[in-house]
């Protein structure tokens, strides 16, 4: 394979062709691009986007941490106003700070049990500000949770490795996908791009992006599995290349899958990639579904990545 001809426009999916230094994979296993941004002014929409995209565990931990930190701050303010700023209808058996903390929790969440109440202008002003903050904060949190629940996403499971398998008297590059959810994905389409890296005579590293033609670019619906096949024929950029050649070229196959989500009536996308060391040679996929005695098909998601020697 030769570097792209600078005299004519070359194919670039948006990941640049020239760079310096060592580079990791272009698309991470979670589907994100291997890009880190710096020098941006202000948060813009990044903070909100990060909250929508981060994992549920991290989001819940962040919300819990903010909730505790907010109540600690307000408890400190009530404590700083003096022991007479908060009064209790009964002996609660709590320290002054603990009483202020739980009063802050009641005020922030607008529960207001009435066991503790503010006394004086300063304590009432702080309580009013905290109540307003609680209303705004919970409204924002509710909107954020709704955005996460209502955002349609494609939950596809990809085989752990690509394989080079026999195909119609020759060979092919294959991977397999299935839907992790019970909803219906329709009109799926796949696009594959082979990225290779070569060093120019001046030492500049150059990326070459080559679309890979597929035996079948799409399927009507993804009810079972879909084995995406690129025939390695005379027109394939992989012809006459061995595993050592792909390693030298730092080959990576980038994948874009899009389909129509019947539940949300929206188009969803999924990204993935395989590097040269994630390709298994002379293998074939083991069937991942079978027919039950009752007559219906049974998909075994645990077998999506299972292979055997060809």
Protein Blocks (a to p, Z undefined) as FASTA:
>chain_A
ZZddfkbccddehgajbdedjdddfbdfkopacdddehiacjkjmlmmmmmmmcfklmmm
mmmmmmmmmmmmmmmmmmmnojklpccfbdehiafklmmmmmmmmmmnononolaccedj
klmmmmmmmmmmmmmmmmmmmmmmmmmmmmccddddddfbdcdddeehiacdddddddfb
fbdcehiacddddddddddfkopacddddddddfblbdfbdfbbcdddddddfklckgoi
afklmmmnopacddddddddfklopacdddddddfklccehiadddfbdcdfkopacddf
klmmgccdZZ
